[in-house]
Amino acid sequence: MKNLEMIKELALAHGPSGFEGEVRKIIKKHLDKEAEFSQDNLGSLICKKTGSQKPPRIMIPGHMDEVGFMVSSITKSGYIKFVPLGGWWDQVMLAQKVNIRTSRGDVTGVIGSTPPHLMSAKDKEKLFEKKNMFIDVGAADREEAESTLGIRPGDSIVPAVDFHVLSGTRRIMSKAIDNRIGCCLFIEVIKGLKDISHPNTVYGVGTVQEEVGLRGASTAANVIQPDICLTVDVTIATDMPGLEKEEPEIKLGGGPVLTLVDASLIGNRGLRDLVIDTAKRNNIPLQYNTMMGGGTDGGSIHKSGPGVPSIVISLPTRYIHSHYSIFDYDDYQNTITLLIEVVRLLDLDTVTCIKQEM
């Protein structure tokens, strides 16, 4: 599997919302001499690849941040209290290993709570809330946590996991697939366009703070003033027990997913048709999604300036916003091909027609 090490490096990087610096450095390393770099004032990384024409400006955002946590306080007994950065379901958090990033390095701990053996029968029936959880780093007291381990309020926290290619498959399991895989996609597109003529300027953008309100997407769009936005992200795969009645099914290995509508964006009709026709012409499998909860960077970007025709192309992924997610490598490769072929068609006349059809 080509570029597996790049996917691994980005997925395992420490980068919750507001702490994306490590991810930014890795993207710049992989696009060294392939793109021109700049940043907005929130830290979103803009990677510019100029083609045969400067306009139109094609923005391909993939957010750098992952869901994580932040240290809020340290108890007298040395336990770490925390707040979420992004959306976490309480049920997936307990007994999971985490890394706290301090000025001295990473400190490993485990998310704990009151043992069920000491709970009442009524309390056992309730979902244990994250506000009552803590992280145990083995410190004897607050002094040891602060002075010896170097933990401070405001330090960032991410899941402590390994990267796996699941045995006998082309499926990959790791943290932060949402949305380091989007960063990998725009890196691959820019590299793939190196020796291919494209009638536009492409901006691959690693946005910040998507998981806490699409913040970097807004500031980056103000800098770029794009004509078209092709947001790359993940979407929820429904090919699992308990979701058998979902229609249409979104499955791993079924190809990239075109989001027709979500809670933040109605996909542009002209871009939708261009993507569908391009996929058919190149024999790329394509799935469709209508998810009326949640959103992506496209929800912010399409409202910037005078408005930006936008769509979302996603990778089907299981178990997002947890310690481990799973995606299919063939979907990844098909998404790269689809994006490159769509970019090659977005000349000034085509973009003008798409804008006029809005």
BATOR-511611 format. One record per residue (C-alpha): residue in three letters; residue number from 1; z, y, x. Coordinates in steps of 0.2 Angstrom, whole numbers, plus 5000, padded with zeros to 4 digits. Layout:
# residues N
residu Ala&num NUM&c3 Z&c2 Y&c1 X
...
***
This chain:
# residues 358
residu Met&num 1&c3 5000&c2 5000&c1 5000
residu Lys&num 2&c3 4994&c2 5016&c1 5008
residu Asn&num 3&c3 5006&c2 5030&c1 5011
residu Leu&num 4&c3 5021&c2 5020&c1 5006
residu Glu&num 5&c3 5031&c2 5028&c1 5020
residu Met&num 6&c3 5028&c2 5045&c1 5013
residu Ile&num 7&c3 5033&c2 5040&c1 4996
residu Lys&num 8&c3 5049&c2 5032&c1 5003
residu Glu&num 9&c3 5053&c2 5047&c1 5014
residu Leu&num 10&c3 5051&c2 5059&c1 4999
residu Ala&num 11&c3 5060&c2 5048&c1 4987
residu Leu&num 12&c3 5076&c2 5046&c1 4998
residu Ala&num 13&c3 5077&c2 5064&c1 5003
residu His&num 14&c3 5092&c2 5074&c1 4997
residu Gly&num 15&c3 5086&c2 5087&c1 4985
residu Pro&num 16&c3 5095&c2 5090&c1 4968
residu Ser&num 17&c3 5091&c2 5106&c1 4959
residu Gly&num 18&c3 5095&c2 5122&c1 4970
residu Phe&num 19&c3 5095&c2 5111&c1 4986
residu Glu&num 20&c3 5077&c2 5107&c1 4989
residu Gly&num 21&c3 5076&c2 5112&c1 5007
residu Glu&num 22&c3 5074&c2 5095&c1 5014
residu Val&num 23&c3 5060&c2 5090&c1 5002
residu Arg&num 24&c3 5051&c2 5106&c1 5006
residu Lys&num 25&c3 5051&c2 5102&c1 5025
residu Ile&num 26&c3 5045&c2 5085&c1 5022
residu Ile&num 27&c3 5030&c2 5091&c1 5011
residu Lys&num 28&c3 5026&c2 5104&c1 5025
residu Lys&num 29&c3 5026&c2 5090&c1 5038
residu His&num 30&c3 5014&c2 5079&c1 5028
residu Leu&num 31&c3 5002&c2 5094&c1 5024
residu Asp&num 32&c3 5002&c2 5101&c1 5042
residu Lys&num 33&c3 4985&c2 5109&c1 5046
residu Glu&num 34&c3 4979&c2 5103&c1 5029
residu Ala&num 35&c3 4985&c2 5118&c1 5019
residu Glu&num 36&c3 4992&c2 5136&c1 5020
residu Phe&num 37&c3 5010&c2 5138&c1 5016
residu Ser&num 38&c3 5020&c2 5151&c1 5007
residu Gln&num 39&c3 5036&c2 5152&c1 4996
residu Asp&num 40&c3 5042&c2 5162&c1 4982
residu Asn&num 41&c3 5059&c2 5169&c1 4982
residu Leu&num 42&c3 5067&c2 5155&c1 4973
residu Gly&num 43&c3 5061&c2 5142&c1 4986
residu Ser&num 44&c3 5046&c2 5134&c1 4978
residu Leu&num 45&c3 5033&c2 5129&c1 4991
residu Ile&num 46&c3 5015&c2 5134&c1 4988
residu Cys&num 47&c3 5002&c2 5124&c1 4998
residu Lys&num 48&c3 4985&c2 5132&c1 4997
residu Lys&num 49&c3 4968&c2 5123&c1 5000
residu Thr&num 50&c3 4953&c2 5134&c1 4998
residu Gly&num 51&c3 4936&c2 5126&c1 4993
residu Ser&num 52&c3 4919&c2 5133&c1 4992
residu Gln&num 53&c3 4924&c2 5147&c1 4980
residu Lys&num 54&c3 4940&c2 5156&c1 4979
residu Pro&num 55&c3 4942&c2 5158&c1 4961
residu Pro&num 56&c3 4946&c2 5149&c1 4950
residu Arg&num 57&c3 4964&c2 5146&c1 4955
residu Ile&num 58&c3 4970&c2 5128&c1 4951
residu Met&num 59&c3 4989&c2 5125&c1 4951
residu Ile&num 60&c3 4995&c2 5107&c1 4953
residu Pro&num 61&c3 5014&c2 5108&c1 4952
residu Gly&num 62&c3 5026&c2 5094&c1 4955
residu His&num 63&c3 5045&c2 5098&c1 4955
residu Met&num 64&c3 5054&c2 5095&c1 4971
residu Asp&num 65&c3 5072&c2 5093&c1 4963
residu Glu&num 66&c3 5080&c2 5078&c1 4957
residu Val&num 67&c3 5095&c2 5076&c1 4945
residu Gly&num 68&c3 5111&c2 5076&c1 4954
residu Phe&num 69&c3 5128&c2 5084&c1 4954
residu Met&num 70&c3 5138&c2 5098&c1 4962
residu Val&num 71&c3 5157&c2 5097&c1 4968
residu Ser&num 72&c3 5167&c2 5108&c1 4957
residu Ser&num 73&c3 5184&c2 5105&c1 4964
residu Ile&num 74&c3 5195&c2 5093&c1 4974
residu Thr&num 75&c3 5211&c2 5087&c1 4966
residu Lys&num 76&c3 5228&c2 5087&c1 4975
residu Ser&num 77&c3 5226&c2 5068&c1 4977
residu Gly&num 78&c3 5209&c2 5070&c1 4986
residu Tyr&num 79&c3 5197&c2 5065&c1 4972
residu Ile&num 80&c3 5181&c2 5075&c1 4969
residu Lys&num 81&c3 5177&c2 5083&c1 4952
residu Phe&num 82&c3 5159&c2 5087&c1 4949
residu Val&num 83&c3 5147&c2 5095&c1 4937
residu Pro&num 84&c3 5129&c2 5088&c1 4933
residu Leu&num 85&c3 5113&c2 5097&c1 4940
residu Gly&num 86&c3 5101&c2 5091&c1 4927
residu Gly&num 87&c3 5102&c2 5079&c1 4912
residu Trp&num 88&c3 5113&c2 5063&c1 4915
residu Trp&num 89&c3 5118&c2 5050&c1 4902
residu Asp&num 90&c3 5136&c2 5047&c1 4904
residu Gln&num 91&c3 5133&c2 5028&c1 4902
residu Val&num 92&c3 5123&c2 5026&c1 4918
residu Met&num 93&c3 5135&c2 5035&c1 4930
residu Leu&num 94&c3 5151&c2 5025&c1 4932
residu Ala&num 95&c3 5154&c2 5014&c1 4947
residu Gln&num 96&c3 5138&c2 5021&c1 4956
residu Lys&num 97&c3 5138&c2 5026&c1 4974
residu Val&num 98&c3 5134&c2 5044&c1 4979
residu Asn&num 99&c3 5132&c2 5054&c1 4994
residu Ile&num 100&c3 5140&c2 5072&c1 4995
residu Arg&num 101&c3 5130&c2 5083&c1 5007
residu Thr&num 102&c3 5143&c2 5093&c1 5018
residu Ser&num 103&c3 5140&c2 5105&c1 5032
residu Arg&num 104&c3 5146&c2 5091&c1 5043
residu Gly&num 105&c3 5134&c2 5077&c1 5036
residu Asp&num 106&c3 5134&c2 5065&c1 5021
residu Val&num 107&c3 5151&c2 5058&c1 5014
residu Thr&num 108&c3 5149&c2 5043&c1 5003
residu Gly&num 109&c3 5159&c2 5039&c1 4988
residu Val&num 110&c3 5159&c2 5030&c1 4971
residu Ile&num 111&c3 5160&c2 5038&c1 4954
residu Gly&num 112&c3 5176&c2 5032&c1 4945
residu Ser&num 113&c3 5187&c2 5033&c1 4930
residu Thr&num 114&c3 5202&c2 5027&c1 4921
residu Pro&num 115&c3 5201&c2 5008&c1 4922
residu Pro&num 116&c3 5197&c2 4999&c1 4905
residu His&num 117&c3 5212&c2 4988&c1 4908
residu Leu&num 118&c3 5223&c2 5003&c1 4905
residu Met&num 119&c3 5214&c2 5010&c1 4890
residu Ser&num 120&c3 5218&c2 5008&c1 4872
residu Ala&num 121&c3 5207&c2 4997&c1 4861
residu Lys&num 122&c3 5201&c2 5013&c1 4852
residu Asp&num 123&c3 5196&c2 5022&c1 4869
residu Lys&num 124&c3 5187&c2 5007&c1 4875
residu Glu&num 125&c3 5175&c2 5009&c1 4860
residu Lys&num 126&c3 5170&c2 5027&c1 4865
residu Leu&num 127&c3 5157&c2 5032&c1 4878
residu Phe&num 128&c3 5167&c2 5038&c1 4893
residu Glu&num 129&c3 5162&c2 5056&c1 4896
residu Lys&num 130&c3 5157&c2 5063&c1 4913
residu Lys&num 131&c3 5169&c2 5077&c1 4912
residu Asn&num 132&c3 5183&c2 5064&c1 4914
residu Met&num 133&c3 5175&c2 5055&c1 4929
residu Phe&num 134&c3 5178&c2 5059&c1 4947
residu Ile&num 135&c3 5172&c2 5053&c1 4964
residu Asp&num 136&c3 5183&c2 5043&c1 4976
residu Val&num 137&c3 5178&c2 5046&c1 4994
residu Gly&num 138&c3 5194&c2 5037&c1 5001
residu Ala&num 139&c3 5203&c2 5053&c1 5005
residu Ala&num 140&c3 5222&c2 5053&c1 5005
residu Asp&num 141&c3 5224&c2 5070&c1 4998
residu Arg&num 142&c3 5215&c2 5087&c1 4996
residu Glu&num 143&c3 5218&c2 5092&c1 5014
residu Glu&num 144&c3 5210&c2 5076&c1 5021
residu Ala&num 145&c3 5195&c2 5079&c1 5009
residu Glu&num 146&c3 5193&c2 5097&c1 5015
residu Ser&num 147&c3 5198&c2 5097&c1 5033
residu Thr&num 148&c3 5193&c2 5079&c1 5039
residu Leu&num 149&c3 5178&c2 5076&c1 5028
residu Gly&num 150&c3 5172&c2 5094&c1 5026
residu Ile&num 151&c3 5170&c2 5093&c1 5008
residu Arg&num 152&c3 5169&c2 5110&c1 4999
residu Pro&num 153&c3 5166&c2 5116&c1 4981
residu Gly&num 154&c3 5147&c2 5119&c1 4979
residu Asp&num 155&c3 5142&c2 5105&c1 4990
residu Ser&num 156&c3 5128&c2 5095&c1 4982
residu Ile&num 157&c3 5128&c2 5076&c1 4977
residu Val&num 158&c3 5114&c2 5063&c1 4975
residu Pro&num 159&c3 5114&c2 5044&c1 4971
residu Ala&num 160&c3 5116&c2 5034&c1 4987
residu Val&num 161&c3 5102&c2 5021&c1 4985
residu Asp&num 162&c3 5089&c2 5010&c1 4995
residu Phe&num 163&c3 5070&c2 5010&c1 4992
residu His&num 164&c3 5062&c2 4994&c1 4986
residu Val&num 165&c3 5045&c2 4986&c1 4984
residu Leu&num 166&c3 5050&c2 4973&c1 4970
residu Ser&num 167&c3 5046&c2 4956&c1 4977
residu Gly&num 168&c3 5029&c2 4949&c1 4973
residu Thr&num 169&c3 5023&c2 4965&c1 4964
residu Arg&num 170&c3 5016&c2 4982&c1 4967
residu Arg&num 171&c3 5030&c2 4991&c1 4959
residu Ile&num 172&c3 5042&c2 5002&c1 4968
residu Met&num 173&c3 5061&c2 5006&c1 4964
residu Ser&num 174&c3 5070&c2 5021&c1 4970
residu Lys&num 175&c3 5080&c2 5036&c1 4966
residu Ala&num 176&c3 5071&c2 5053&c1 4963
residu Ile&num 177&c3 5054&c2 5046&c1 4957
residu Asp&num 178&c3 5056&c2 5060&c1 4945
residu Asn&num 179&c3 5048&c2 5070&c1 4952
residu Arg&num 180&c3 5045&c2 5066&c1 4971
residu Ile&num 181&c3 5030&c2 5056&c1 4965
residu Gly&num 182&c3 5023&c2 5072&c1 4958
residu Cys&num 183&c3 5025&c2 5080&c1 4976
residu Cys&num 184&c3 5016&c2 5065&c1 4983
residu Leu&num 185&c3 5002&c2 5067&c1 4971
residu Phe&num 186&c3 4998&c2 5085&c1 4975
residu Ile&num 187&c3 4999&c2 5080&c1 4994
residu Glu&num 188&c3 4987&c2 5066&c1 4991
residu Val&num 189&c3 4975&c2 5077&c1 4981
residu Ile&num 190&c3 4975&c2 5091&c1 4995
residu Lys&num 191&c3 4972&c2 5077&c1 5008
residu Gly&num 192&c3 4959&c2 5069&c1 4998
residu Leu&num 193&c3 4949&c2 5085&c1 4996
residu Lys&num 194&c3 4948&c2 5088&c1 5015
residu Asp&num 195&c3 4930&c2 5082&c1 5016
residu Ile&num 196&c3 4925&c2 5084&c1 4998
residu Ser&num 197&c3 4917&c2 5100&c1 4991
residu His&num 198&c3 4927&c2 5108&c1 4977
residu Pro&num 199&c3 4922&c2 5124&c1 4969
residu Asn&num 200&c3 4940&c2 5132&c1 4968
residu Thr&num 201&c3 4956&c2 5135&c1 4977
residu Val&num 202&c3 4969&c2 5122&c1 4974
residu Tyr&num 203&c3 4988&c2 5126&c1 4975
residu Gly&num 204&c3 4999&c2 5111&c1 4976
residu Val&num 205&c3 5016&c2 5118&c1 4972
residu Gly&num 206&c3 5033&c2 5110&c1 4975
residu Thr&num 207&c3 5043&c2 5119&c1 4962
residu Val&num 208&c3 5062&c2 5121&c1 4962
residu Gln&num 209&c3 5075&c2 5119&c1 4949
residu Glu&num 210&c3 5064&c2 5111&c1 4936
residu Glu&num 211&c3 5078&c2 5100&c1 4930
residu Val&num 212&c3 5089&c2 5115&c1 4925
residu Gly&num 213&c3 5076&c2 5125&c1 4916
residu Leu&num 214&c3 5059&c2 5125&c1 4924
residu Arg&num 215&c3 5064&c2 5140&c1 4934
residu Gly&num 216&c3 5053&c2 5138&c1 4950
residu Ala&num 217&c3 5038&c2 5135&c1 4939
residu Ser&num 218&c3 5040&c2 5152&c1 4932
residu Thr&num 219&c3 5042&c2 5162&c1 4949
residu Ala&num 220&c3 5028&c2 5152&c1 4957
residu Ala&num 221&c3 5016&c2 5155&c1 4943
residu Asn&num 222&c3 5020&c2 5174&c1 4945
residu Val&num 223&c3 5014&c2 5173&c1 4963
residu Ile&num 224&c3 4999&c2 5162&c1 4961
residu Gln&num 225&c3 4992&c2 5169&c1 4944
residu Pro&num 226&c3 4983&c2 5152&c1 4941
residu Asp&num 227&c3 4968&c2 5150&c1 4930
residu Ile&num 228&c3 4972&c2 5132&c1 4926
residu Cys&num 229&c3 4987&c2 5121&c1 4928
residu Leu&num 230&c3 4987&c2 5102&c1 4930
residu Thr&num 231&c3 5006&c2 5098&c1 4930
residu Val&num 232&c3 5010&c2 5081&c1 4938
residu Asp&num 233&c3 5026&c2 5073&c1 4933
residu Val&num 234&c3 5033&c2 5056&c1 4926
residu Thr&num 235&c3 5035&c2 5051&c1 4908
residu Ile&num 236&c3 5045&c2 5037&c1 4900
residu Ala&num 237&c3 5038&c2 5020&c1 4900
residu Thr&num 238&c3 5041&c2 5010&c1 4884
residu Asp&num 239&c3 5036&c2 4993&c1 4889
residu Met&num 240&c3 5054&c2 4986&c1 4889
residu Pro&num 241&c3 5066&c2 4977&c1 4877
residu Gly&num 242&c3 5072&c2 4988&c1 4863
residu Leu&num 243&c3 5056&c2 4999&c1 4863
residu Glu&num 244&c3 5044&c2 4985&c1 4857
residu Lys&num 245&c3 5040&c2 4995&c1 4841
residu Glu&num 246&c3 5035&c2 5011&c1 4850
residu Glu&num 247&c3 5017&c2 5016&c1 4846
residu Pro&num 248&c3 5007&c2 5019&c1 4857
residu Glu&num 249&c3 5015&c2 5009&c1 4870
residu Ile&num 250&c3 5016&c2 5017&c1 4887
residu Lys&num 251&c3 5016&c2 5003&c1 4900
residu Leu&num 252&c3 5018&c2 5001&c1 4919
residu Gly&num 253&c3 5001&c2 4997&c1 4926
residu Gly&num 254&c3 4992&c2 5005&c1 4911
residu Gly&num 255&c3 4986&c2 5020&c1 4921
residu Pro&num 256&c3 4991&c2 5038&c1 4921
residu Val&num 257&c3 4997&c2 5046&c1 4905
residu Leu&num 258&c3 4990&c2 5062&c1 4897
residu Thr&num 259&c3 5003&c2 5071&c1 4887
residu Leu&num 260&c3 4995&c2 5078&c1 4871
residu Val&num 261&c3 5011&c2 5087&c1 4866
residu Asp&num 262&c3 5029&c2 5088&c1 4871
residu Ala&num 263&c3 5043&c2 5100&c1 4866
residu Ser&num 264&c3 5037&c2 5114&c1 4878
residu Leu&num 265&c3 5018&c2 5113&c1 4879
residu Ile&num 266&c3 5003&c2 5109&c1 4868
residu Gly&num 267&c3 4990&c2 5103&c1 4880
residu Asn&num 268&c3 4974&c2 5113&c1 4881
residu Arg&num 269&c3 4960&c2 5105&c1 4871
residu Gly&num 270&c3 4946&c2 5109&c1 4883
residu Leu&num 271&c3 4956&c2 5102&c1 4898
residu Arg&num 272&c3 4961&c2 5087&c1 4887
residu Asp&num 273&c3 4943&c2 5083&c1 4884
residu Leu&num 274&c3 4939&c2 5085&c1 4902
residu Val&num 275&c3 4952&c2 5073&c1 4908
residu Ile&num 276&c3 4947&c2 5060&c1 4895
residu Asp&num 277&c3 4929&c2 5061&c1 4899
residu Thr&num 278&c3 4932&c2 5061&c1 4918
residu Ala&num 279&c3 4943&c2 5045&c1 4916
residu Lys&num 280&c3 4930&c2 5036&c1 4906
residu Arg&num 281&c3 4916&c2 5041&c1 4918
residu Asn&num 282&c3 4926&c2 5034&c1 4933
residu Asn&num 283&c3 4933&c2 5019&c1 4924
residu Ile&num 284&c3 4951&c2 5025&c1 4926
residu Pro&num 285&c3 4963&c2 5018&c1 4913
residu Leu&num 286&c3 4971&c2 5032&c1 4903
residu Gln&num 287&c3 4986&c2 5032&c1 4892
residu Tyr&num 288&c3 4992&c2 5045&c1 4879
residu Asn&num 289&c3 5009&c2 5052&c1 4875
residu Thr&num 290&c3 5016&c2 5063&c1 4862
residu Met&num 291&c3 5035&c2 5066&c1 4866
residu Met&num 292&c3 5043&c2 5079&c1 4855
residu Gly&num 293&c3 5059&c2 5079&c1 4866
residu Gly&num 294&c3 5059&c2 5086&c1 4884
residu Gly&num 295&c3 5046&c2 5096&c1 4894
residu Thr&num 296&c3 5039&c2 5099&c1 4911
residu Asp&num 297&c3 5034&c2 5114&c1 4922
residu Gly&num 298&c3 5019&c2 5116&c1 4912
residu Gly&num 299&c3 5030&c2 5122&c1 4898
residu Ser&num 300&c3 5034&c2 5138&c1 4908
residu Ile&num 301&c3 5018&c2 5140&c1 4918
residu His&num 302&c3 5006&c2 5140&c1 4902
residu Lys&num 303&c3 5016&c2 5156&c1 4896
residu Ser&num 304&c3 5014&c2 5166&c1 4912
residu Gly&num 305&c3 5004&c2 5181&c1 4914
residu Pro&num 306&c3 4990&c2 5182&c1 4900
residu Gly&num 307&c3 4992&c2 5163&c1 4898
residu Val&num 308&c3 4986&c2 5148&c1 4908
residu Pro&num 309&c3 4977&c2 5133&c1 4900
residu Ser&num 310&c3 4988&c2 5118&c1 4905
residu Ile&num 311&c3 4990&c2 5100&c1 4903
residu Val&num 312&c3 5002&c2 5087&c1 4910
residu Ile&num 313&c3 4996&c2 5071&c1 4919
residu Ser&num 314&c3 5011&c2 5059&c1 4922
residu Leu&num 315&c3 5015&c2 5042&c1 4929
residu Pro&num 316&c3 5024&c2 5030&c1 4917
residu Thr&num 317&c3 5041&c2 5027&c1 4924
residu Arg&num 318&c3 5056&c2 5016&c1 4919
residu Tyr&num 319&c3 5074&c2 5022&c1 4919
residu Ile&num 320&c3 5072&c2 5041&c1 4924
residu His&num 321&c3 5088&c2 5051&c1 4926
residu Ser&num 322&c3 5097&c2 5037&c1 4934
residu His&num 323&c3 5101&c2 5030&c1 4951
residu Tyr&num 324&c3 5085&c2 5019&c1 4951
residu Ser&num 325&c3 5068&c2 5021&c1 4943
residu Ile&num 326&c3 5053&c2 5010&c1 4943
residu Phe&num 327&c3 5034&c2 5014&c1 4944
residu Asp&num 328&c3 5018&c2 5005&c1 4947
residu Tyr&num 329&c3 5008&c2 5009&c1 4963
residu Asp&num 330&c3 4991&c2 5006&c1 4955
residu Asp&num 331&c3 4995&c2 5019&c1 4942
residu Tyr&num 332&c3 4999&c2 5031&c1 4957
residu Gln&num 333&c3 4982&c2 5027&c1 4965
residu Asn&num 334&c3 4973&c2 5030&c1 4948
residu Thr&num 335&c3 4981&c2 5046&c1 4945
residu Ile&num 336&c3 4976&c2 5053&c1 4963
residu Thr&num 337&c3 4958&c2 5048&c1 4959
residu Leu&num 338&c3 4958&c2 5056&c1 4942
residu Leu&num 339&c3 4966&c2 5072&c1 4948
residu Ile&num 340&c3 4953&c2 5074&c1 4962
residu Glu&num 341&c3 4938&c2 5071&c1 4951
residu Val&num 342&c3 4945&c2 5083&c1 4938
residu Val&num 343&c3 4947&c2 5097&c1 4952
residu Arg&num 344&c3 4929&c2 5094&c1 4957
residu Leu&num 345&c3 4923&c2 5099&c1 4940
residu Leu&num 346&c3 4934&c2 5115&c1 4938
residu Asp&num 347&c3 4921&c2 5128&c1 4944
residu Leu&num 348&c3 4921&c2 5146&c1 4937
residu Asp&num 349&c3 4909&c2 5142&c1 4923
residu Thr&num 350&c3 4919&c2 5127&c1 4917
residu Val&num 351&c3 4936&c2 5137&c1 4918
residu Thr&num 352&c3 4928&c2 5152&c1 4909
residu Cys&num 353&c3 4923&c2 5140&c1 4895
residu Ile&num 354&c3 4940&c2 5132&c1 4894
residu Lys&num 355&c3 4948&c2 5149&c1 4892
residu Gln&num 356&c3 4937&c2 5155&c1 4879
residu Glu&num 357&c3 4940&c2 5139&c1 4868
residu Met&num 358&c3 4959&c2 5142&c1 4868
***
